[in-house]
Amino acid sequence: MQEKTTAALAKALAAEQLPFVQQEVLAGHTTFKIGGPAAFWCAPRNAAELRRILQHCRAQGVRVYLLGNGSNTLFDDAGFDGAVVDMRGLNEMKASDADTDLVRITAGAGQTLGRLCSKAQTLGLTGLEFACGIPGTVGGAVYMNAGAYGGELKDVLESVTFLDSDLQLRTLPAADLKMGYRTSLFEENPDWCILSATVVLRHGDGAAVLARMQELLGRRKDKQPLEWPSAGSTFKRPQGAFAGKLIEECGLRGFTVGGAQISEKHCGFVINRGGATCADVVALTEQVSRIVRDKTGFVLEREIRVVR
């Protein structure tokens, strides 16, 4: 970013007392613990501040990356020469009348799935058990149609409110969002900015909901390398197979490049064994993909987002 642009954006943000810092190291904001500095780190406290930040970035020609919990993101070692916008300030959560058969919960894009699941369980609502333990935010979950254990967000999603390409407020029903396997309409429109999502849940047995959530959390702990930094499942599931099983069958359990390693606990995860770089992870995933393709014919596509 040119020095003149940097100075102009910093001046514009400061003039409106919009929260930002410069040269924030991104490794501290992702579950992979990898990434260099962002030219700007902006942390809006509400939708109005978010919109103004985006307007200023566009006016100065500064590219933007929206970040939630950083659980599916791999930043480049050189960092991000633009503005990373921390969405976690948009964390409101509101439930409709719990006396009706169906209960709607609207949650801000920066709210964690964990807290949304806890809210549902507290109200004795069923439908979100599958999401318990997914380490992301509502916005990220909508963007990639997050799912696990046979459930996907699209199963309970009613609508999403967002800022469009012109930064105008819009709401679309889930049926219009092209929710597919780890994808949605938002992936086709990266300049749209998710503000909140509404899910529809049904009354259930609160104790049974809690038991199911605890069961799934236990399964995650037993089978996934949660003790190491990672970005969750590294590869998308190829049609007709499972990425982790293919990698294991190719003898790649524990395969290592630099500080990055195929987890010995679960071959579907790439972990940071210490000091891993973005280059290490990318090189490892490319080598693994090539070996799996050559040996099995299946093509593995990265699920994690590499941001340069």
TORLOBA-719153 format. One line per 8 residues: number of its first residue (from 1); their letters; for each residue x, y, z of C-alpha. Coordinates in steps of 0.02 Angstrom, whole numbers, padded with zeros to 5 digits. Layout:
N
NUM = A = X,Y,Z  ...;
end
This chain:
308
1 = MQEKTTAA = 00000,00000,00000  00069,00171,-00046  00118,00284,00098  -00002,00418,00036  -00148,00296,00038  -00101,00232,00210  -00095,00407,00281  -00260,00456,00200;
9 = LAKALAAE = -00354,00306,00267  -00280,00325,00441  -00332,00508,00443  -00509,00469,00384  -00536,00333,00513  -00462,00436,00654  -00569,00587,00609  -00727,00485,00647;
17 = QLPFVQQE = -00649,00394,00795  -00671,00227,00708  -00569,00092,00797  -00412,00036,00706  -00228,-00002,00728  -00090,-00023,00600  00031,-00167,00573  -00066,-00289,00682;
25 = VLAGHTTF = 00011,-00464,00674  -00122,-00583,00608  -00049,-00742,00683  -00130,-00693,00848  -00302,-00685,00768  -00314,-00856,00685  -00327,-01031,00753  -00180,-01081,00642;
33 = KIGGPAAF = -00068,-00952,00730  00008,-00905,00562  00016,-00739,00470  00111,-00577,00454  00048,-00400,00490  -00106,-00316,00419  -00083,-00139,00356  -00244,-00096,00450;
41 = WCAPRNAA = -00339,-00192,00583  -00514,-00120,00606  -00633,-00175,00744  -00806,-00098,00720  -00921,-00106,00871  -01083,-00105,00770  -01151,-00108,00593  -01145,00081,00574;
49 = ELRRILQH = -00959,00086,00611  -00931,-00062,00496  -01017,00027,00353  -00915,00185,00377  -00752,00086,00383  -00797,-00002,00221  -00843,00163,00140  -00675,00240,00186;
57 = CRAQGVRV = -00580,00087,00125  -00669,00094,-00042  -00640,00281,-00057  -00453,00252,-00037  -00448,00096,-00145  -00395,-00014,00001  -00443,-00197,-00009  -00536,-00275,00136;
65 = YLLGNGSN = -00542,-00446,00217  -00682,-00485,00340  -00625,-00596,00483  -00728,-00687,00614  -00648,-00810,00733  -00505,-00844,00613  -00541,-01030,00617  -00539,-01065,00431;
73 = TLFDDAGF = -00410,-00938,00374  -00226,-00950,00330  -00143,-00780,00310  00015,-00757,00207  00181,-00744,00297  00200,-00569,00224  00034,-00517,00299  -00110,-00427,00215;
81 = DGAVVDMR = -00081,-00262,00125  -00254,-00195,00160  -00382,-00184,00298  -00432,-00337,00399  -00600,-00303,00479  -00634,-00393,00643  -00819,-00437,00639  -00831,-00497,00818;
89 = GLNEMKAS = -00906,-00333,00878  -01066,-00377,00786  -01118,-00506,00916  -01297,-00463,00961  -01417,-00609,00986  -01606,-00605,01005  -01738,-00742,01015  -01921,-00729,00967;
97 = DADTDLVR = -02065,-00780,01080  -02017,-00948,01154  -02200,-00995,01183  -02229,-01031,00998  -02192,-01198,00912  -02050,-01123,00812  -01923,-01005,00887  -01813,-00888,00786;
105 = ITAGAGQT = -01643,-00832,00847  -01559,-00688,00757  -01372,-00677,00787  -01242,-00552,00729  -01111,-00608,00605  -00976,-00595,00737  -01065,-00703,00865  -00985,-00873,00891;
113 = LGRLCSKA = -01076,-01031,00843  -01035,-01096,01017  -01134,-00958,01102  -01276,-00976,00978  -01284,-01163,01018  -01281,-01125,01204  -01425,-01003,01182  -01526,-01136,01091;
121 = QTLGLTGL = -01491,-01265,01225  -01538,-01146,01365  -01705,-01116,01280  -01731,-01304,01254  -01722,-01288,01065  -01665,-01424,00946  -01587,-01411,00773  -01415,-01339,00807;
129 = EFACGIPG = -01336,-01487,00896  -01226,-01526,00744  -01143,-01354,00757  -01087,-01374,00937  -00898,-01368,00936  -00876,-01289,00763  -00751,-01150,00807  -00819,-01014,00694;
137 = TVGGAVYM = -00935,-00865,00693  -01110,-00850,00622  -01049,-00748,00473  -00917,-00876,00427  -01042,-01018,00451  -01163,-00936,00329  -01026,-00897,00203  -00969,-01078,00192;
145 = NAGAYGGE = -01130,-01165,00248  -01040,-01244,00395  -01086,-01420,00442  -01038,-01575,00540  -01109,-01742,00594  -01242,-01746,00460  -01307,-01569,00485  -01279,-01405,00393;
153 = LKDVLESV = -01324,-01226,00432  -01443,-01222,00284  -01552,-01348,00376  -01604,-01216,00503  -01563,-01051,00416  -01711,-00939,00376  -01633,-00777,00314  -01476,-00671,00310;
161 = TFLDSDLQ = -01457,-00482,00321  -01306,-00405,00236  -01229,-00254,00150  -01224,-00276,-00038  -01097,-00214,-00166  -01164,-00037,-00145  -01162,-00053,00046  -01351,-00053,00047;
169 = LRTLPAAD = -01443,-00154,00179  -01528,-00310,00109  -01608,-00468,00176  -01627,-00630,00078  -01714,-00793,00124  -01604,-00946,00139  -01687,-01021,-00015  -01606,-00884,-00121;
177 = LKMGYRTS = -01431,-00904,-00051  -01371,-01056,-00152  -01320,-01147,00006  -01220,-01300,-00047  -01078,-01405,00019  -00960,-01278,00100  -01022,-01139,-00012  -01156,-01005,-00031;
185 = LFEENPDW = -01205,-00855,-00137  -01088,-00749,-00029  -00938,-00842,-00098  -00990,-00782,-00271  -01006,-00603,-00204  -00854,-00573,-00093  -00891,-00386,-00079  -01054,-00424,00012;
193 = CILSATVV = -01041,-00412,00200  -01148,-00523,00311  -01221,-00430,00461  -01335,-00559,00543  -01426,-00722,00516  -01590,-00793,00578  -01612,-00977,00617  -01776,-01067,00652;
201 = LRHGDGAA = -01774,-01201,00787  -01903,-01315,00867  -01940,-01350,01049  -01859,-01508,01113  -01800,-01589,01272  -01669,-01473,01345  -01580,-01616,01433  -01576,-01717,01272;
209 = VLARMQEL = -01509,-01569,01174  -01371,-01544,01303  -01329,-01729,01303  -01313,-01731,01113  -01202,-01576,01114  -01091,-01652,01248  -01080,-01813,01148  -01024,-01721,00991;
217 = LGRRKDKQ = -00899,-01617,01089  -00829,-01778,01161  -00812,-01854,00988  -00719,-01700,00927  -00599,-01707,01074  -00568,-01893,01049  -00543,-01889,00861  -00476,-01716,00818;
225 = PLEWPSAG = -00305,-01639,00859  -00379,-01496,00960  -00218,-01481,01061  -00126,-01410,00910  -00157,-01249,00810  -00249,-01288,00650  -00388,-01222,00540  -00501,-01372,00563;
233 = STFKRPQG = -00534,-01491,00419  -00406,-01444,00288  -00485,-01521,00134  -00662,-01528,00069  -00741,-01700,00060  -00724,-01767,-00117  -00880,-01847,-00188  -00883,-02031,-00146;
241 = AFAGKLIE = -00740,-02029,-00019  -00670,-01947,00137  -00514,-01839,00130  -00438,-01903,00292  -00460,-02085,00242  -00382,-02056,00071  -00233,-01968,00148  -00209,-02109,00273;
249 = ECGLRGFT = -00222,-02242,00138  -00084,-02153,00043  00032,-02172,00192  00036,-01987,00232  -00006,-01991,00417  00122,-01877,00501  00187,-01811,00334  00281,-01649,00371;
257 = VGGAQISE = 00340,-01494,00280  00431,-01371,00392  00322,-01341,00544  00163,-01404,00459  00108,-01584,00478  -00032,-01702,00432  -00103,-01743,00603  -00061,-01915,00667;
265 = KHCGFVIN = -00227,-01912,00760  -00337,-01866,00612  -00267,-01862,00436  -00397,-01734,00379  -00311,-01600,00483  -00151,-01504,00448  -00077,-01442,00612  00052,-01313,00660;
273 = RGGATCAD = 00182,-01411,00756  00273,-01250,00799  00342,-01114,00688  00242,-01167,00535  00229,-01038,00398  00095,-01009,00268  00220,-01072,00139  00241,-01234,00239;
281 = VVALTEQV = 00054,-01266,00245  00026,-01225,00061  00172,-01335,00007  00111,-01479,00115  -00069,-01470,00051  -00010,-01461,-00129  00104,-01611,-00108  -00031,-01711,-00019;
289 = SRIVRDKT = -00159,-01668,-00153  -00040,-01723,-00290  00003,-01889,-00205  -00180,-01929,-00170  -00229,-01887,-00349  -00090,-01994,-00422  -00127,-02143,-00309  -00316,-02139,-00300;
297 = GFVLEREI = -00383,-02027,-00437  -00474,-01917,-00311  -00441,-01730,-00314  -00429,-01646,-00144  -00479,-01463,-00136  -00426,-01355,00011  -00568,-01304,00126  -00463,-01175,00218;
305 = RVVR = -00450,-01002,00141  -00274,-00944,00097  -00268,-00754,00104  -00125,-00661,00023;
end
